[in-house]
Amino acid sequence: MLSFLKRYNFYLILILTLISKCSFAQTIFVNPPANSNSNLLPSQLVKEILLEGGECSGISNFQLKDNTSAPFPNPTRSWGYFERGNSDFPFEKGIVLTSGFAIDAIGPSEQETLSKGNRTWLGDADAEALAGVITYNSTVFEFDFVPQGNTISFNYIFASEEYPEWACSQYNDVFGFIISGPGIVNDPGLSGKNIALLPNGNPVTINNVNDQECGDDTYYVGGDFQDIGYDGRTTPLTAFAEVIPGQTYHIRLLVSDSGDERYDSAVFLEAGSFNLGLNIVDEQGIDVGENKYICGVDSYTLYIDSDNPSLQLQWYKDGNSIPGANSNLLTVSESGFYSINAISETCSQEDGVTVLFDAFEINAGEDFSLCSGEAWINLEYDILGEMTFQWQLNGEIITEATSDSLLISQHGTYVVTAYSSLGCIGTDSVMVSEGNGFVISNIEVGVDYIMIRASGGEEPYQYSIDGSTWQSDNYFYDLPSGDYTAYARSADGCIASKSFSVFNIPTLFTPNGDGINDTWRIKGVENYPNSQISIFDRHGRNVYESHLNSNEIWNGFFKNGKKAPTQDYWYILKIANDRTYSGTITVKSRSEKGM
């Protein structure tokens, strides 16, 4: 009876947790009961979601490593199906692998600390080779596949509860995509080659991607989040590998806790992004995309990215088969929609492209009024090889303007001409008239948001922080630290702008002398010399203050030279442009994680 009551209470708490999480309309959903994809086995998820059918993939020999205490269909299993819902998460749907409970990926991130699993849930040898330390709580999807093209790729996002406090520490939770097979050279210590890499070739890890002193914040997005439960994540990234079509390869998709079993991490894999070929490409093997503009020549050759001799090929123009067009290349001389149908022993695949001869156009946008500040003119166009641009204002060449966007502060007629290395030329113009009475009156910078207030002109207003993408909501959330320009646009087309800055203020540092996260730093403060910091202990005593000329705010010592003991402190940060931030900073001298 007691065992029954314990189990009943566990599932009651779980149900209440799910109801609480799912009540947030702006979050993703994980294994939603009403969606049949939530009931798919792992191998089915890979074929039906990651490959969206994957008829030509030859998926086989699927193996799963996960939490043996919560196997499928346990609602607390470590993997599952997710969908965006009404949130702003970059991927519409896909698969999530975690080192905790998959349902904990549901937002918002400030609800609880995600730290599930214990040391009976083991790690993984590849994960330990990547992390350099012992690992726990590994979830691994691995399987064989047969690519149809010369390359494979898929899109992913890494997220973790280790962010931001445990970045730059030994708790470097790890994930990897390990591929092996013909032509693949294994990385040292791994069962294959890790293709979870940044564009610069470095592996994607917590210590490589963060906004602390040890990492690169180019690919980092910090919380709090409404859409996911983790405190930090990467931008969408792409894994890529060159392969031999028709050969069998093996891949391991894995995520693990490193150093201990606490603070969970996850990898989100975008649905349909596991591309095994077949694609129409150019002579260099680059995907031609949906539209291909051809200028200055009479003909152009299309290729497919496969050398598989077992494929039966047929090219089409505007839906009609082209007699005799059965090879892996096609030379065309007329505009139209060209497609390829590739048939193997068990399935068929198609790809297509619209080819346009001498039809290059650019779009500089509609005419508008400039009321105050500055505004951007941004071109819309298809990239055609190497592009160069020339801008004119009222017939005079703007010599310093050579890019595809122009920041303006003067009224007049702007003309832009785009030149392509393929011989294409496009021209457009925008008239910017003088407006008045419409201004940005204030920009409120909060902890995780900024709010733009505008006045004058004709309502309703629209707002932007890049001068290109506009929205009716005057709130913007979770902006990375940096300098920005806010834009507002009235209904009668008048644009106003105003500059502001966002600081991502860390909430913890560890001045224990280990050389990792020993000082409290706030990126961007160095741009506002003579800013001032004041630190207070829990009794309200002023224990430290300084004028700032770098991004180092505090080294963890009081103004009397004594080391600050482990506890929370209040701070008041006065920025030189009359903005004030206040909050708490945790000083933690111990190197171990708390329970």
C-alpha positions in Angstrom: 0.0 0.0 0.0 2.8 2.4 0.9 4.5 1.6 -2.4 1.3 2.4 -4.3 0.9 5.7 -2.5 4.5 6.7 -3.3 4.0 5.9 -6.9 0.6 7.7 -6.9 2.2 10.8 -5.4 5.0 10.7 -7.9 2.7 10.7 -10.9 0.4 13.3 -9.3 3.4 15.6 -8.9 4.5 14.9 -12.4 1.1 15.7 -13.8 0.9 18.9 -11.9 4.4 19.8 -13.1 3.3 19.2 -16.7 0.2 21.3 -16.3 2.2 24.1 -14.7 4.8 24.1 -17.5 2.3 23.8 -20.3 0.3 26.7 -19.0 2.9 29.0 -20.4 1.7 29.9 -23.9 5.1 31.0 -25.1 7.0 27.8 -24.5 7.9 24.8 -26.6 6.0 21.5 -26.0 7.8 18.2 -25.4 6.1 14.9 -26.0 2.6 16.6 -26.0 0.0 13.8 -25.4 -2.3 14.9 -28.2 0.4 14.6 -30.8 1.0 11.0 -32.2 4.7 11.8 -32.7 5.1 11.7 -28.9 4.4 8.0 -29.1 7.1 7.2 -31.7 10.0 4.9 -30.8 13.5 6.5 -31.1 14.2 4.8 -34.4 10.8 6.0 -35.7 11.6 9.6 -34.5 14.8 9.6 -36.5 13.1 8.4 -39.7 9.8 10.3 -39.5 11.0 13.6 -37.8 14.7 14.1 -38.3 14.5 12.8 -41.9 10.8 13.5 -42.4 10.1 10.1 -44.0 13.6 9.3 -45.0 12.6 6.7 -47.6 16.0 6.8 -49.3 18.1 6.9 -46.1 18.6 3.2 -45.5 18.3 3.7 -41.7 19.3 0.5 -39.9 20.9 -0.9 -36.8 19.4 1.7 -34.4 20.8 1.6 -30.9 19.7 3.6 -27.9 21.5 4.6 -24.6 19.4 6.5 -22.1 18.2 6.5 -18.5 17.4 2.9 -17.7 15.3 4.0 -14.8 12.9 5.9 -17.2 12.6 3.9 -20.4 10.0 4.5 -23.1 7.1 5.3 -22.6 7.9 6.8 -19.2 7.0 10.5 -19.3 10.3 11.4 -17.6 12.4 9.7 -20.3 15.5 11.7 -21.5 14.5 12.1 -25.2 11.5 12.9 -27.3 9.6 15.0 -29.8 9.3 18.7 -29.5 7.3 21.5 -31.3 7.6 25.3 -31.2 3.9 26.0 -30.4 3.4 29.7 -30.1 6.9 30.4 -28.8 9.8 32.1 -30.6 12.1 29.1 -30.5 14.1 28.9 -33.8 13.0 25.4 -34.8 9.4 24.6 -35.6 9.7 20.9 -34.4 12.2 18.2 -34.0 13.9 15.8 -31.6 15.4 16.7 -28.2 18.1 14.6 -26.4 18.9 15.5 -22.8 21.0 14.5 -19.8 17.9 14.8 -17.6 14.2 14.7 -18.2 13.1 15.7 -21.7 9.9 17.4 -20.3 12.2 19.8 -18.4 13.1 21.4 -21.7 9.6 23.1 -21.5 10.0 26.8 -20.5 10.2 29.1 -18.9 13.8 28.9 -17.7 13.3 30.6 -14.3 10.9 27.9 -12.9 13.4 25.5 -11.4 17.0 24.3 -11.5 17.2 21.4 -14.0 19.3 18.7 -12.3 17.8 15.3 -12.8 19.4 11.8 -12.9 22.0 10.1 -10.7 25.2 8.3 -11.0 23.6 4.9 -11.7 22.8 6.5 -15.1 26.1 6.0 -16.8 28.2 8.1 -19.2 29.7 7.3 -22.6 33.2 6.6 -23.8 33.0 9.1 -26.8 31.6 11.7 -24.4 34.5 11.3 -22.0 37.0 11.5 -24.8 35.4 14.8 -25.9 35.1 16.2 -22.3 38.4 15.0 -20.9 36.6 14.0 -17.6 34.2 11.3 -16.4 30.6 11.7 -17.7 27.2 10.6 -16.5 23.6 10.7 -17.7 24.3 10.0 -21.4 21.6 9.9 -24.0 22.7 8.5 -27.3 20.9 7.8 -30.6 23.1 5.8 -33.0 22.3 4.2 -36.3 23.6 3.3 -39.8 22.5 5.2 -42.8 23.2 5.3 -46.6 23.6 8.8 -48.1 22.4 9.5 -51.6 24.6 12.6 -52.1 28.2 13.6 -51.5 27.4 15.4 -48.3 25.2 15.2 -45.2 24.1 17.9 -42.9 21.6 18.7 -40.1 20.7 21.7 -37.9 20.9 21.8 -34.1 20.9 23.9 -31.0 22.7 23.1 -27.8 21.3 24.3 -24.5 22.3 23.8 -20.8 21.5 24.6 -17.2 25.3 24.9 -16.6 25.0 28.4 -18.2 26.1 30.9 -17.2 27.3 30.1 -13.7 29.4 27.1 -14.5 30.9 28.2 -17.8 34.7 28.3 -17.6 34.7 25.5 -15.1 35.4 21.7 -15.1 31.7 21.1 -15.5 31.9 21.3 -19.3 28.8 19.3 -20.3 29.4 17.7 -23.6 27.6 16.7 -26.7 28.8 15.3 -30.0 27.8 14.0 -33.4 30.3 11.2 -34.2 30.3 9.9 -37.7 32.3 6.9 -39.0 32.6 5.1 -42.3 34.3 5.1 -45.7 36.7 8.1 -46.1 36.1 9.4 -42.5 39.3 9.9 -40.4 38.5 9.3 -36.8 39.4 12.0 -34.2 41.9 10.8 -31.6 40.2 8.8 -28.9 36.8 8.8 -30.6 34.9 6.1 -32.4 34.6 8.4 -35.4 34.9 12.1 -36.3 33.0 14.8 -34.3 31.1 17.1 -36.7 29.5 19.2 -33.9 31.9 22.1 -34.7 31.8 25.9 -34.8 32.5 27.6 -38.1 36.1 28.1 -36.9 36.5 24.4 -36.4 36.4 24.4 -32.5 34.0 21.9 -30.9 30.8 23.3 -29.5 31.1 23.1 -25.7 30.0 25.2 -22.8 33.5 26.5 -22.3 33.9 27.4 -26.0 30.4 29.1 -26.4 29.4 31.5 -23.6 29.4 35.2 -22.6 32.0 34.8 -19.9 35.8 35.4 -20.1 36.7 32.0 -21.5 34.3 31.7 -24.5 33.0 33.2 -27.7 29.6 34.9 -27.4 29.1 35.0 -31.2 27.1 31.8 -31.1 25.7 32.2 -27.6 22.2 33.3 -26.5 21.7 33.9 -22.7 18.5 33.5 -20.7 16.1 33.9 -19.1 13.9 32.3 -21.7 10.1 31.8 -22.0 10.4 29.1 -24.6 12.8 26.6 -23.0 13.8 25.6 -19.5 17.5 26.0 -19.8 19.5 29.1 -18.8 21.6 29.4 -22.0 21.8 28.1 -25.5 23.7 28.4 -28.8 22.4 30.0 -31.9 21.2 27.5 -34.6 24.2 25.6 -35.9 24.8 23.1 -38.8 26.7 19.8 -38.6 28.3 18.9 -42.0 30.3 16.0 -43.4 31.5 14.8 -46.8 30.5 11.3 -47.6 30.5 8.8 -50.5 27.0 8.2 -51.9 25.6 4.7 -51.7 28.0 3.7 -48.9 27.0 2.8 -45.3 27.9 5.2 -42.5 27.4 5.1 -38.7 26.5 8.2 -36.6 26.2 8.7 -32.8 24.2 11.7 -31.6 25.0 12.1 -27.9 24.7 14.5 -24.9 26.2 13.9 -21.4 26.8 15.6 -18.0 30.5 16.1 -17.4 32.4 16.0 -14.1 29.2 15.2 -12.2 25.6 14.3 -12.7 24.1 17.8 -11.9 22.8 20.6 -14.1 21.3 19.1 -17.3 22.0 19.9 -20.9 20.1 19.2 -24.2 20.5 19.1 -27.9 17.6 20.1 -30.2 17.7 18.6 -33.7 15.6 20.4 -36.3 13.0 18.3 -38.1 13.7 17.5 -41.7 17.2 19.0 -41.5 19.1 15.7 -41.7 19.9 16.0 -45.4 21.3 12.9 -47.0 21.1 14.3 -50.6 20.1 14.5 -53.4 20.6 18.2 -54.3 21.1 20.3 -57.5 24.4 22.1 -57.2 26.7 24.3 -59.2 30.1 23.4 -60.6 31.8 23.9 -57.2 29.3 21.6 -55.5 27.3 24.4 -53.8 23.6 24.1 -53.6 22.0 26.4 -56.1 18.9 27.0 -53.9 15.4 27.7 -55.1 16.3 30.4 -57.7 19.4 30.7 -59.9 20.0 33.9 -61.8 22.2 33.7 -64.9 23.6 36.8 -66.5 26.1 37.6 -69.3 26.2 34.0 -70.7 24.0 32.0 -73.0 24.0 28.7 -71.1 24.5 27.2 -67.6 25.1 23.7 -66.4 23.3 22.1 -63.4 24.7 19.2 -61.5 23.5 16.8 -58.8 25.7 16.2 -55.7 25.9 12.4 -56.3 28.2 10.0 -58.1 26.1 7.0 -57.3 26.0 4.9 -60.5 23.0 2.9 -59.3 20.6 5.9 -59.5 18.3 6.2 -62.5 18.1 9.9 -63.3 15.6 12.0 -65.3 15.6 15.8 -65.8 12.4 17.8 -66.3 11.7 21.4 -67.4 8.4 22.9 -66.2 7.2 19.5 -65.3 7.9 17.9 -68.7 10.6 15.2 -69.1 13.6 16.2 -71.2 14.3 13.4 -73.7 17.8 11.9 -73.2 18.5 14.0 -70.1 19.5 11.0 -67.8 23.0 12.0 -66.5 24.1 13.8 -63.3 24.4 17.1 -65.2 22.2 19.2 -67.5 23.1 22.3 -69.6 20.2 24.8 -69.9 19.8 27.9 -72.0 16.2 29.0 -71.2 14.5 30.3 -68.1 12.3 27.8 -66.4 11.8 25.4 -63.5 14.3 22.5 -63.8 14.0 19.4 -61.7 15.7 16.0 -61.3 14.1 12.7 -60.3 16.5 10.1 -58.9 15.3 6.5 -58.5 17.1 3.9 -56.5 16.1 0.3 -55.8 13.6 1.2 -53.1 12.7 4.9 -53.4 12.9 8.1 -55.4 14.0 11.7 -54.6 13.4 15.0 -56.3 15.0 18.5 -56.2 14.3 21.5 -58.4 15.4 25.1 -59.2 14.0 28.0 -61.1 16.6 29.3 -63.5 16.3 32.9 -64.7 18.4 34.3 -67.5 19.1 38.1 -67.3 16.4 38.7 -64.8 18.3 40.1 -61.8 16.4 42.6 -59.6 17.1 44.4 -56.4 14.6 46.0 -53.9 15.6 49.0 -51.8 12.2 49.3 -50.2 9.5 51.9 -50.2 9.9 55.7 -50.0 9.7 57.0 -46.5 10.2 60.1 -44.3 13.0 60.6 -41.8 11.8 62.5 -38.7 14.8 62.2 -36.3 18.0 60.3 -35.9 19.1 57.8 -38.6 17.6 55.0 -40.6 18.8 52.1 -42.7 18.1 51.3 -46.3 18.5 47.6 -46.7 18.6 45.8 -50.1 16.7 42.6 -50.8 18.2 40.5 -53.6 19.5 37.1 -54.5 23.3 36.7 -54.1 24.9 36.1 -57.4 28.6 35.4 -56.9 30.7 38.3 -55.7 28.6 41.4 -55.3 29.6 45.1 -55.3 27.4 48.1 -54.7 27.4 51.8 -55.6 25.2 54.4 -53.8 24.3 57.9 -54.9 22.5 60.7 -53.1 20.9 63.3 -55.4 23.1 62.2 -58.2 26.4 62.3 -56.3 28.3 59.1 -55.6 28.7 58.3 -51.9 32.3 57.0 -52.1 32.4 55.3 -48.7 29.1 53.4 -49.3 30.0 50.0 -50.8 27.8 47.5 -49.0 24.3 46.2 -49.4 22.9 48.5 -46.7 23.2 52.2 -46.0 22.8 54.2 -42.8 21.4 57.6 -43.7 20.7 60.8 -41.9 20.0 63.1 -44.8 17.0 63.6 -47.0 17.0 63.2 -50.7 16.8 60.5 -53.5 19.1 57.5 -53.0 20.0 55.3 -55.9 21.8 52.0 -55.6 23.3 49.8 -58.3 24.3 46.2 -57.6 27.0 44.5 -59.8 27.5 40.8 -59.8 30.6 38.9 -60.8 28.3 36.9 -63.1 27.6 39.9 -65.1 24.2 40.8 -63.6 23.3 44.5 -62.9 20.3 45.7 -60.8 19.2 49.2 -59.9 16.6 50.7 -57.5 15.9 54.0 -55.8 14.3 55.4 -52.6 13.1 58.9 -51.9 13.6 60.0 -48.3 11.6 63.1 -47.4 11.7 65.3 -44.4 9.3 64.5 -41.6 8.7 66.1 -38.2 6.9 65.6 -34.9 7.7 61.9 -34.5 10.4 60.9 -32.0 11.6 58.1 -29.7 10.9 59.6 -26.3 12.4 57.0 -24.1 14.0 53.5 -24.1 13.6 51.5 -20.9 16.3 48.8 -20.4 15.1 46.1 -18.0 16.8 42.9 -16.8 15.7 40.8 -19.8 13.9 43.3 -22.0 13.9 46.7 -23.6 10.9 48.8 -24.2 10.7 51.6 -26.9 8.4 54.6 -26.3 7.6 56.8 -29.3 5.3 59.9 -29.7 3.9 62.1 -32.4 3.1 61.1 -36.0 0.3 58.8 -37.0 -0.5 55.7 -35.0 -0.1 52.7 -35.0 3.6 52.5 -34.6 6.1 49.8 -35.5 9.4 49.1 -33.8 12.8 47.6 -34.8 16.3 47.1 -33.3 18.0 46.5 -36.7 16.2 48.9 -38.9 15.0 46.1 -41.1 12.7 43.7 -39.2 9.6 45.5 -37.8 7.0 44.5 -35.2 4.0 46.1 -33.6 5.1 45.1 -30.1 7.4 47.7 -28.5 9.1 45.1 -26.2 12.2 43.2 -27.2 13.5 40.3 -25.0 16.7 38.5 -24.2 19.0 40.8 -26.2 22.7 39.8 -26.0 25.0 42.4 -24.5 26.1 45.2 -26.9 25.4 48.5 -28.4 22.1 48.9 -30.3 20.0 51.5 -32.2 16.2 51.5 -31.6 13.9 52.4 -34.5 10.3 53.4 -34.6 8.1 54.0 -37.6 4.8 55.8 -37.7 1.8 54.8 -39.8 2.5 57.6 -42.2 6.0 56.3 -42.9 8.1 58.5 -40.7 11.2 56.9 -39.0 13.0 57.9 -35.8 16.0 56.3 -34.1 17.9 56.4 -30.8 20.9 54.5 -29.5 21.1 52.4 -26.3 23.2 49.6 -24.8 22.4 46.2 -23.1 24.6 44.6 -20.5 24.5 40.9 -19.7 25.3 41.1 -16.0 26.6 37.8 -14.5 25.1 36.8 -11.2 28.0 34.8 -9.8 31.8 34.7 -9.7 34.3 32.5 -7.9 37.3 34.4 -6.6 39.1 31.2 -5.4 42.4 31.8 -7.2 42.0 29.0 -9.7 42.3 31.4 -12.7 38.7 30.6 -13.8 35.9 33.2 -13.3 38.0 34.9 -10.5 36.6 38.4 -11.2 33.2 39.9 -11.9 33.2 41.2 -15.4 30.5 42.9 -17.5 31.2 43.1 -21.2 30.6 46.5 -22.6 31.1 48.6 -19.5 34.5 49.5 -20.8 32.7 51.6 -23.4 31.4 53.9 -20.7 34.4 55.2 -18.8 33.9 56.6 -15.3 30.9 54.4 -14.6 30.6 53.7 -10.9 30.1 50.5 -8.9 29.0 50.3 -5.2 28.8 46.9 -3.3 26.9 46.4 -0.1 26.7 43.4 2.2 23.5 41.9 3.6 23.6 44.4 6.5 23.6 47.3 4.1 27.3 48.3 4.7 29.2 49.7 1.7 32.1 47.2 1.4 33.5 48.3 -2.0 33.2 51.0 -4.6 35.1 52.1 -7.6 35.1 54.1 -10.8 35.3 51.8 -13.8 37.5 52.1 -16.9 37.4 48.4 -17.9 35.0 45.5 -17.9 36.4 44.2 -14.6 33.8 45.3 -11.9 35.1 43.6 -8.7 37.8 41.2 -7.8 36.1 39.9 -4.7 38.0 41.9 -2.1 36.6 44.6 0.2 37.9 48.1 0.0 39.8 47.4 3.3 41.7 44.6 1.5 39.9 41.6 3.1 38.6 38.8 1.0 34.8 38.8 0.6 33.2 35.7 2.2 30.9 33.4 0.3 27.4 35.0 0.2 25.1 37.3 -1.8 25.9 41.1 -2.1 23.8 44.0 -3.4 25.2 46.2 -6.1 24.4 49.6 -7.6 26.0 50.1 -11.1 25.8 53.7 -12.4 26.6 53.8 -16.1 28.1 57.0 -17.4 25.1 57.7 -19.6 22.9 58.2 -16.5 21.5 54.6 -16.4 21.5 52.7 -13.1 21.4 48.9 -12.6 20.9 47.2 -9.3 20.7 43.6 -8.1 22.6 40.9 -6.3 25.9 39.3 -7.1 26.9 35.9 -5.5 30.5 35.5 -4.4 31.4 31.8 -4.2 34.9 30.9 -3.1 34.3 27.1 -3.0 35.1 25.3 -6.3 32.5 22.6 -5.9 28.8 22.7 -6.9 26.2 23.1 -4.2 23.7 20.4 -3.5 
